[in-house]
Amino acid sequence: MLTPLGIGVEKSWNAMCRGESGIDKVTHFDAKDMTSRIAGEIKGFNPADYIEQKEIKKMDRFIQLAVAASQMVMDDCALKITDENAPRIGTIVGAGMGGLSSIEFFYKRLLENGPRRVSPFFIPIVIINLAAGQIAIRFGLKGPNSAVATACASGTHAIGDAFKIIQRGDADAMVAGGSEACITAIGFAGFCAAKA
């Protein structure tokens, strides 16, 4: 669990029980021209604590957060993935916007340097279903693999869908949840314009 209240279940839970707020001034970009300058950012996250350096550049922040959270889940649970059970264990991850920061980055690169400077990994870096895909690759999960994009309900929707997958007998276990990293200049501008 990675939240604006802390990294890890214990830190997030304890901060919530103390009534702390994770809302603070935006630090991920210069928000001085925005109508709002506060958000619930995840601070102190270092993807290298969870992901090999060569893999980090192939993942948008929302995928990095999903992979890190899934590593925490797998570290905390007693589930061992084997050749026998891997086809019965899947993953489903919800995200509302996908790789927004990478879309911004590569669009600027395109405008400034031309199309040859856009990474061949651009599409896999930004698409929503690659959060679940990267988790499946990391742990060797060969069961159902899916993504949900239902705005702010995406994570809860993914958990509900995982429940239904298990209930139908299509899997014995699912790694499920949501991930988002939309506190970027364009994302924030859109939310501010919508007065959301």
C-alpha positions, 0 to 999 in steps of 0.5 A: 500500500502506497498512499499520501499517508505513507508507504506500507500498510503500517505507516498508512494505517497508523497515520489514518488512525491518528487522523493525519491528512496526506493532503499538502502543497503540490511538489511534483511540478510547479503549480503556481499558475493552477487554481488549486495547489494542493493534492494527495501526493505519495512522497518518499517513493523510490522505485529502485527500492522495488524495481531493477533500475533497467526496468524502471525506465520502461514503466510510468510512475503509475506502473511503478506504484502498482508493482511496488504495492504488489511486491508488498502484498507478495511479501506479506502473504503466504502465497508461493507461486509454483508451476502448478498454481501459476495458471490459477493466480491472476491479477487485475489493476485499475487506473483512471488515466494510465501513464499521464506523466510519460505521455507529457514527457514524450509529447514534449520530446516529440515537439522538441526533437522529432518522432525519432526521439520517442521511445519504442517503449512509449506505448507499453510505458503508458497503457493501463493494462501494463500495470497488471502485465508487469505484475504478472511478469514479475511473479509469473502469474499466468491466470486471468490478467486484466485492467479496469478504467472506471475513473476514480472507482477503478481500484475498487472496481478491480477488486470487485472484478477479482472477487467475481473471477474467483467466485466463478472458479476462473482463478484461486487467487488474484492480486488486485487493486488500483494505481494512479499517478495523475498529479502532473501539470496536464492532469492537474490543469484538467481537474482544475478546469473541471473544478474537480 
